[in-house]
């Protein structure tokens, strides 16, 4: 490989949320962290060089956006995913979660029901509740070892008046890359009942061989007209600390309303560093991503084999995308406090405890695979040895 994914960057004492919070949150600074969904790999060299050039300017004043920034986004999604975007559909937002929250605020009313498909990335719950809306839960079903949508139940929620659905495509934590057919079936229901779709597609570039990401808004102009797509280069190229994302909205009225709200909150100004990083990522770092996906797939294969051999009673859900592994640990017979004790006190590792993704996640753990393999090997060894010691 041209890029080094086997070297661990020392992120301790760098204000790293993943590494420097393990002591305060989990009780020991010695805990090995495979929880927060950022990578322990260096960002692409082209991105690092672009940021260094911005640093070298020496003055970090207000910045503007350029056509090159939007061009890089349009080119990337066109060649990588076959999705033809128009410049006027793209707006910036500080983060995908910001967009989710603003969409709930702007296109539903207090007390309205908003659908989420559980278990799911925990901020989905927050952006609904904290905006004074009501959660309408559409639990995913496990069939043949993977998540599938319960469309009959979903339709009942739409009939009951739900105004919006927050979609996770690809799905976090389960790693499903929803097929075109599944998304089309969902879309048909949304059109029938007039439901707005806010689709978190931040993991869209992190898809394994034999699977293909389908942008929900690409299915038809009619669905695009009811869809707010939340995207970012940050997950793909390990840039989350730059706090930059973008929305794709073809509906002019909806986009104008969100743009106005973003300006009202004064979160519309361009970041001094972010645009250069995104441009370098989308225009000069595709080969880096291709190698990353090979490496992470190797980590996934290793984890699946190791758990099958060393702790066969736990059952990983084989992901189709993301660098996250969702593991069913219910056979260990532990409640969520017991799982935390197993991880933090006995194994000295930090995975994500599953109940944070909803009650359907109780007894599950989420493991971040985006780390050097020797780190993953050590974490799995410590966890399996500790789990074997459960009486």
Secondary structure, DSSP 8 states (H G I E B T S, - for coil): --S--SS----TTTT-HHHHTHHHHHS-TT-EE--SSS-SS---HHHHHHHHHHHHH-----B---HHHHHHHHHHHHHHH-----GGGEEEES-HHHHHHHHHHHHS-TT-EEEE-SS--THHHHHHHTTT-EEEE---EEETTEEE--HHHHHHHHHTT--EEEEESS-TTT-----HHHHHHHHHHHHHHT-EEEEE-TTTT-B-TT-----GGGS-HHHHTTEEEEE-SHHHHT-GGG--EEEE---HHHHHHHHHHHHHTT--SB-TTHHHHHHHHHHH-HHHHHHHHHHHHHHHHHHHHHHHHH-TTSEEE--SBSSEEEEE-GGG---HHHHHIIIIIII-EE-EEGGGG-GGGTTEEEEE--S-HHHHHHHHHHHHHHHHT--
